[in-house]
Amino acid sequence: MHFPALWSSASFSPNRWTRGRSIIYAVLGVLIGASILSNSLSLFVFGEDAATAGPLKNPTIKTESKKSSLSMLLTEDENTKYYPQHPKSNISRAAIIPNQLLRTWKANNRADIRLDCHEKRDHPDRYSWFESWDLMNPTTIQIVFNDDDMDRFVRGAFSRRVVEAYFKLPRAVLRSDFGRYLMLYKLGGYYTDMDTTCQVPLYKWNFGMNHVAVIIGVENPSPERDNYLQWTMASAPHHPFLAQVIHRVTEKIHATDALLLETDDNAVLEVTGPGIWKQVVWDYLESKNVNLQQISNMWEGFYLAGDMLILGKAYLNNDNWENPKAFIRHHFTGNSAYGWRVHGKTLDGKQPSLGKLNDDFDWTYRPPTPSIEINPSKEDKLVPKEVVQVANSSSDALISSKFKGFRDRWIQQNPGYRFTLLSVEDMDEFVRKSCSSEEQTAYFKLPLFKQRFELFRYLRLLKVGGIYTEIDSRPHTPIDQWFPNNRIGLIIGMNDQGHSEGPGFKRTTLASIPHHPVIASYVAKKVSQILERSQSDLERISFFDFFEHDFNFAIKMALSERGVNVTRDFRSGLAWDGYLVAGDLLIWGQDRFNPSAERDGHSFAKWHGDLWDKEKGIWEEDAKASSRI
């Protein structure tokens, strides 16, 4: 199946660019364009003079700039002036919302959009609005579906009931509304209407919270409960919220008279548009125990409900588009001469019937499975019944009341388990007494305490086994219920289950037998890498790349070696509260160790991320380690 996308090569004016810079940017364009050809999607990064566009300055949002290997082709001054200085990892690696912009329009290529504007068949500013998204987001892919593209996409990707509902819709605007939900659910990314201007780069929209999987905005604040807009939004693929939206819209369409869908403009609002959208948002939030009145009347703030980020009116519907908080400007062309109320009311002759192709197609709906087992182990395993945590003191009386409360819950929920609280000195002493000379040398060579803290969890599990959990993790389910059987040797939770390149994995709570081969292999690799590097290199190294990314890669490799398809099985096959067993390795779905909402008996443990917070935590991230072997 071919999904058209917009593309053009970058052009550079000789009056503004030197010959050398033009060559560099031409090479960059080819490299970037070539790197994103995959999955039968002809996708290209495009935008004229895109390299001149940098992110808007917003001092209230702090992000960490990271140079890519491509940016190193420029000098420091050129890099600062011309190359977009944003942390690509926020979108492409860490964030679970894909870095792509999904659109629906009557034209699916750049030339036709521009020509329609030039020849006054469309709003004269439409193309400049469209280009604003390129200029603000030069590494973001834009995918535009026209009506025919959307028809083929829906017929090939969804169940018969969804397809029949979609093709029952007689008007282009109705299909456009429904289509945006279907695109976001299947592909993931950002969606925005074609009459919006981008004013803040997409990478800033999650405020650096990369676990955010859904972004929506307030349309009209209200003292009782806010209304939510659907002209701009974002989602990770296959998110349960979008699944609920699609289900509700599908059933609403089937229950609505066909003549009403064709003649009543209110159907646009209530059947597929903002009316049903806001109702599903309300119901979803209430299912997560969110009090709608407590978060109502939200103008400039934002609210995080699990992995759903709700933006106040100022961000996506600001009446003053010059306000620096306004992420977009919406031009509201729906009622204009170029809007949906005037054009494209019916789809006469464009409503294909469900013919032989659909009869031959397998339309069976396959909900995510609660469990997947691939070559499960037949040997009994015994994970030691000891829970280990590290804090600023080995005495419960000297840790914060919040952390002590979490620790008390662990103890109350798990009778029969031994609980060990280690201080920093205890951590060092364990390494001296229990680890090999190479492991000791590597551990004490690490110059930052956070690096030692990270390596220690794996050393402890390797030598002793048991449950390792960080002191800022709150338990919700007894540990014995984490084990579906007694043949499990290593338990890990998922972090980014919907990521297109495969999930990430939680390191904050782990369970293992001593000397598990996956842990042993990872420790051996880390020790070798540390010993090969200089002290100064270790001080400057990216924590994400060296530890988090490498751990994710190690687990993916271990799963692949055991016959798991890490993108297919987790992203679309496994329920978010389900589990996958491969050998003696057990991977729990995202709702267990990274839940959207904390629920006793359902969530297993929730990491609160306070450990390294300067105000609420114990240590600072850049704290130097001073102890020696």
Residue, then its C-alpha position, 0 to 999 in steps of 0.5 A: m500500500h502506498f501512502p503519498a507524502l509531500w516533499s520537495s528539495a531544499s533551495f538556497s539563495p546565493n545571496r544568503w548562502t556561501r557556496g560551501r554552506s549550500i553544498i553542506y546543506a544539500v548533502l544533509g538533505v540527501l542524507i536525511g531524506a534517504s534515512i526515512l524511506s521505509n515501510s512503503l512510505s515515500l516520506f521525505v523531510f522537506g521545506e525551503d530554507a528549513a535550515t534557517a528556522g530555529p526553535l522559538k525561544n521560551p525561557t520557561i521550558k528547559t531542554e538539553s541540547k544535543k548535537s547530532s552527528l550531522s550537526m557536527l558538519l558545521t562549525e560551532d558558530e554556524n551550528t548555533k546560527y543556522y542548524p535547528q538546535h533541539p534535542k532530537s532524542n526528545i522526539s525520535r528516541a525517548a518520546i513515544i509520540p512519533n515525529q510525524l505530522l498527519r494531515t488530511w486534505k483534498a490535495n496530497n502534494r505540495a505543488d497542488i496546494r501551492l497552485d490552488c492558493h495561487e489560482k485562488r481556488d483555495h485560501p490565499d494563505r493556506y500554503s504559507w500556513f502549511e509551510s510554517w510547520d516545515l520551518m518550525n519542525p525541519t526534521t518532522i515528516q508531513i504525511v497528507f492523505n487526500d480522500d482517496d488515500m484515506d479511503r484505501f488506508v481505512r479499507g486496508a487497516f481496520s475491521r469491517r465494522v469500522v470500515e462500514a461506519y466510515f463509508k456510511l459517512p456521506r460527507a468529506v468533513l465527516r470522513s476527515d474527522f473520523g479519519r484523523y482518529l484512525m490515522l493517529y491510532k494506527l500511525g501515531g504522531y501529531y495531527t493538525d488541521m490545514d488552517t493552522t500555523c505552527q508557532v512553537p516546535l513540536y518537540k517542546w509540546n511535551f515540556g520534556m516529559n517524554h513518557v507523554a503518549v497523548i496531547i490534547g488541548v482545552e477549547n473552552p474553559s468552564p467552571e464545571r468541566d472544560n471542552y476539548l478541541q480536536w483540530t490539533m492533537a497528538s498520540a502514540p500509536h495504538h493508545p487505549f484512549l484513541a481506541q475508545v474514540i474510534h469505538r464510540v464514533t463507530e457505534k454512533i455512526h451506525a446508530t445515526d440515520a444516513l439522511l441526517l448524516e448528509t443534511d444536518d451540520n450538527a452531525v458533523l459536531e456530534v457524530t464525528g467532531p468535537g461533541i463526541w470527542k469531548q465526551v470520550v475525553w471526559d469519560y476516559l479521564e473519569s475512568k482514571n479517577v480524575n476529578l473534572q471539576q478540579i482541573s476545569n477552567m484551565w487557561e494557561g496551565f497544563y495537567l498530566a493525567g497518567d500519560m495524557l497531557i492536557l494543555g490549557k486554552a492558551y496553548l492550542n486555542n489562544d485568542n491572542w496569537e502573539n502570546p508566547k505560550a501559543f503553540i499554534r494559531h488557528h485561522f478558523t476557515g470552516n465558515s469561510a468561502y473555503g471551509w467545510r460548510v461551503h465545500g464538499k458537503t456530499l461525496d456523490g459518486k465517491q462512495p465505494s461499495l464494499g465489494k469482493l476485495n473486502d469479502d476476501f480480506d480478513w476483517t477479524y478484530r484481534p484485540p491485544t492478547p493478555s499474554i504471549e509465550i515464546n519457548p517458555s522455560k521448563e525449569d523452576k527458578l527461585v528469585p530471592k525474597e529480598v527487596v533492596q533499596v538505596a537511600n541517603s541512610s540505612s535507617d528508616a528514621l533518616i529518610s524523607s517521610k514520603f520515601k518512608g511511606f512508600r517503603d512501609r507500603w512495600i513491607q506491608q504488602n509483602p510479608g515473608y520478604r526481607f527488606t534491605l535499605l542501603s546507604v551510599e557507604d553500604m553500596d560501596e562496601f558491597v562492591r568491595k566485598s562481592c564484586s570482581s577486581e574488574e567490576q570494582t575498578a569500573y565502579f569506582k572509576l565512574p566519576l558521577f554518583k548517579q553513574r555508580f548508582e546505576l551500575f550498582r543495581y545490576l551488580r547487586l542483582l548479578k551477585v545476590g538476585g532479588i527485587y531491586t526497586e528505587i526508594d521513590s517507587r510506590p508499590h500497588t500489588p504484592i510481589d508474588q502476583w508479579f510471577p505467573n509461574n515459578r519458572i521466571g528468572l528475570i522480570i522487567g516492565m515496559n516503558d514505551q510500549g507504543h514506540s515504533e522502534g520497539p519499547g523501552f524498559k523500566r530500570t527502576t524496579l527489577a526482579s532477578i535470580p542471581h547470575h542471570p545471563v542477561i544481567a551478566s552479559y550487560v554488566a560485562k559489557k558495561v564494565s568493559q566500556i567503562l575501563e576503556r574510557s578515560q575519566s574525562d570521557l566518563e564525566r562528559i558521557s550522555f547518561f541516556d546513551f550510555f546507560e538507558h539506551d544501552f540497557n534497552f538495546a541489551i533487553k531487545m537483543a535478549l528478546s530477539e535471541r529468544g524469538v521475539n519480534v520486539t516491534r510487532d509483538f509489543r506494539s500491537g500484539l500485547a495488551w498494556d497490562g499483559y505479559l510476554v514470556a520468552g524463556d525465563l524472561l518475563i516482560w510486563g506491559q506498560d500499565r504494570f510498572n509505568p501506569s497511566a493511573e496508579r491502581d492498587g491490584h492492577s499497577f505493580a509499582k509506580w516510579h515517581g522520579d523524585l530521587w534526583d529532584k533538587e527540591k524533593g529528592i536526595w541527590e543532584e544529578d551532577a553530584k561527584a562521587s568521591s569514594r575509592i577502592 
